[in-house]
Amino acid sequence: MSKRVLVFFPSKEYTESLIPEIVLKSGTIFNTIKTEVTPTQVKIMGEIKADEEKAQEFIRILKRRGAVVKELGLMMRFDPDKCVACGMCVSLCPTNAITFNKDFSVRYDFDECVLCMNCVKNCPVKAVSYLGD
Amino acid sequence: MSDIRTIDDINKKIRGGEVVVATAPEMREIVAEKGAERAAKEIDVVTTGTFGMTTSSGAFLNFGHSDPQIKMGGGEVLLNDVPAYAGLSSVDTYIGATQLSKVHKLEYGGAHVIEDLVSGKSIDLKAYGSATQCHPIKEIRGEFTIGDLNQAIMVNPRSFYQRYNAATNSSDTPICTYLGTLLPNFGNVSYFSVGSISPLYNDPTFETIGIGTRILLAGGIGYVIGEGTLHNPKAMCGSLMVKGDLKKMKQRYLRGATIANYGTALFIGAGVPIPVLNSTIAKNCGVRDDDIKVNIYDYHIPTRVKPLIKKTTYKELRSGKVVIGNRTVKASGLSSMKMALEIIGKLKDMIEEGEFFLTKPVERITMESMMRPMKLVYVRASDVMSAPVTCSADDSLKDAEKLMLDKKAGYVVVIDKQRHVQGVLTSWDVAKSVVTNGTKVKDVMTSQNIKTSRKDEPVEVSIRKLEQYRVRGLPVVDDEGKVLGVVRMQDLKYKVK
């Protein structure tokens, strides 16, 4: 079980030990996939390795420490009715977020997504979209 | 091979509700299990199908006369700002799938107009013509849906392309092709076709598919009207020209598509019934994905004949993973197995329920190939190149600089004794040497990733390279890689004109 999230900290609230501190305190593993630091904010993409309950607890702690947390699954939208299952996105996906089901329909798992946007930019029928952060 | 049944026999059985239909995947198993002879005895019809991207597609539309009348022929026709062909009579046009909107460019094209028509959406019409005695107005604006048209007939000059190259990219940047985006360093493999369930694999010699064959085209009834353009059956690259009534088509099987940074195309689903008249036809229908060979080419090279990277089969492609060298690369097709299987099942149901009858072709599809390349009048890189200023890598920088001044050259090709390119020395490299303190040419020259032009290369390709890689010049090399000259942007500007 894992949940991908984007965590935004205002720069002044963020210290490098913040995430390890929360990890130690909560006992929940958090993998950092990508960190982006700008003068005003720190944006961390990561993966909470826990079941839903523990993941939500982890998100609550992050929020208490001043973070804005967004779940990747809610930032991307896949519309299976629009999809023609051509599979163009499948080979462009750098992770295993996009795969074929047994019936050859396309399956999106945004908890594997790294927001590379390859699928969004390339979908011929615009069946997948990024809703913004 | 004597026939064990005729198309009339099959239609009689369809009418009587006792026809035995197998989908292509089912037939494959039956042939493998029981052999072609028994399969032919048991099965009357095999349904095959495809759902893929087509660029050679479009529709003839007739608007009916306006009052007062306009002569669109010879003028200009725009449907939702997408130009349609205006070389026909006063109120006929042809909207092609790849024509781009004048406003939305890649986001909306003829393919999308066709999808919007089929889904019943209202289309904006602008037409401009010249005023004549019979046609007094020069300009009209209208709105119509497919129901308002007298006729809307899809005619696809090339459909069901049997086999097509698979593509990959060896370069270090992503490229945008008609097979979609190809990621750098063999990042992915892209291909067309649904493989062994596709119609022309099940009837590669056109035993049953011919002119007049009734098919399921985008959910409606369609017909094969001839061989397709670029028909090349000898190389297993046959194609068909088909027509169908757009008014009867369904949006589910016809979708406008945009290939990123490339253009628009139309996804079309089609089903073709194959009457099992004898055991040879049954045997052909037993085709498997591992029987179909496909070549993977490097699409980074923009020539017609591209470097072959690997010979593979649809089986490997369809597995989603292809081994190239020592790497496993993700592969996916631009044809939908899901939709193709749905269509094959639907066609089977229609035949079994007596809603779809088979036709006997009025003429066979030719087995002649029509695949000659285009004859071009073009300027070659070697026609416009200028004499190269060359030096050797071991020359001292001072000498090279003196040479550049003497020859007024800002671009010097560094060559070895065999006249092979080792690098280039530009005035920029010389400027750098002031800081890096190099003393020999080889210390400061650019030697990584030198782009060259082949001597026979059309000059347009050289121009594209100059622009794409933002380099000042390209050494022109012969087949052995020896430097013959240099093409520079400044040479091209006036020489081409």
Interface residues (C-beta under 8 A of the other chain):
Chain A: V84 A85 C86 G87 M88 C89 V90 S91 L92 C93 F100 D103 F104 S105 N118 K121 N122 P124 V125 K126
Chain B: F51 G52 M53 G180 T181 L183 N188 V189 S190 R255 G256 A257 T258 I259 A260 A265 F267 G320 V329 K330 A331 S332 G333 L334 S335 S336 M337 K338 M339 L341
